[in-house]
Amino acid sequence: MPHPSLTTAARRILLTNLRQGVAPWNGKPYSFVCPSLRSYPFQWFWDSCFHAIALLHLDTVQARAELTTLLSAAQPDGLIPHLVFWEMEKQPQFLRRNLVGQTSPHFSSTIQPPIIAYAVERVCQATGDEAFKQAALPPLMAYYRWLRRVRDPDADGLIAILQPEESGVDCSPKYDDLLGLEELTNSGFIAALKKVYADYAPLRPSGEGLRSDDRAILALDRFHVEDVMVNSIYAQGLRALARLLGDAPESAEFSAQAVKTRDALLNKCWDEESGAFFDLAGVAERPVKVVTISSLMPLVLEDLPQPVVRRLVEQWVTAPEHFWTPYPLPSVPASDPKFLPGDPRGFIWRGPTWINTNWFLSRALRQRGYLELANTIVARSQELVSKSGFREYYHPYTGEGLGARDFGWSTLVLDM
């Protein structure tokens, strides 16, 4: 169990970052925790899912409200956006500093790793709230069907992202070549990303200055990536949705899709020679042979073959030259020449340790019988927060807290 002081501090962070009100632009009430008041206002998709899971240990009513608010942003076609601008007065300043593709002034056109069905399942398990579950199921089914219909154009079971932020690991070195990154800095990343946006510009609806038609964007083949972490979380979400549906006939649909995605990860993304999973780039599905934290994420799949699990754990997770740093698990192995363990000044996911990936992988390792290993990751994660506070990410050697302060999803230590 986390120390009582961590629980008290987590409660303070989540309540301080809580935003509540009624949006004047659609009349809907909202109640959500923003990731960071200063750095990340608004509601962010996978952050909200993490916040809801952490809140189960503090306030189950707010955990439900968090996901109810996110589900209320579902679009008519099924998309649940990465970013919802409930408080529009904060938007102009934010957009001056950030690139955001939008379907309307109030929503992003982008996705994030689709963990929402798993988060809903956790809230249902903790509360037994049947009404919440029944209200959540229609938008959840529409969302996972949207992902399959729109983001899996070749119907192989792997959904595609169309820009790096959709993976959740924005500036990961695995994208450097795809982006044509010329300068290994955050400003270099932004410059490369602007070129991607410029190439997508002709596909905007006329006169609106906004983006739509993801299938046309993917067909452009500018940044078309079947990302291992995104698809691992997609399969995990599909399984959770199937369980939520119980005996309903739709359950078999989502269960079969989860199996298809798992099989595609194994058949297309697993590299036996390297002992790692790799993303696939472009319509041609070229393996991106760069090992990052994403390469380990299929461990979250409970039916991953044991020989593959053992290879990932023994060759990568527990190797001090790769991921087993004093404060594991870094987002890039220490053996990578582009490993940046210190303050990246916005050039993120290139070395520091993050609590959310530690949460995913510690739970996965525990389920696979690696209890001591999982417990060590949990203990080191709690030590990071005790030592440096709830920060966005941490130095994998010193434990120094980096990035945004009072960062919401680091309260996931309560669930570890």
Buried (B, 14 or more C-beta within 10 A) or exposed (E): EBEEEBBEBBBEBBEEBBBEEEBEEEEEEBBBBBBBBEBBBBBBBBBBBBBBBBBBBBBBEBBBBBBBBBBBBBBEBBBBBBBBBBBEEBBEEBEEEEEBBBBBEBBBBBBBBBBBBBBBBBBBEBBEBEEBBEBBBEBBBBBBBBBBBBBBBEEBBBBBBBBBBBBBBBBBBBBBEBBEBEEBBBEBBBBBBEEBBEEBEEBBEEEEEBBBBBEEBBEBEBBBBBBBBBBBBBBBBBBBBBBBBEEEEBBEBBBEBBBBBBEBBBEBBBEEEBBBBBBBBBBEBEBBEBBBBBBBBBBBBEEBEEEBBEBBBEBBBBBEEBBBBEBBBBBBBBEBEBBBBEBBEBBBBBBBBBBBBBBBBBBBBBBBEBEEBBBBBBEBBBBBBBBBBBBBBBBBBBBBBBBBBBBBBBBBBBBB
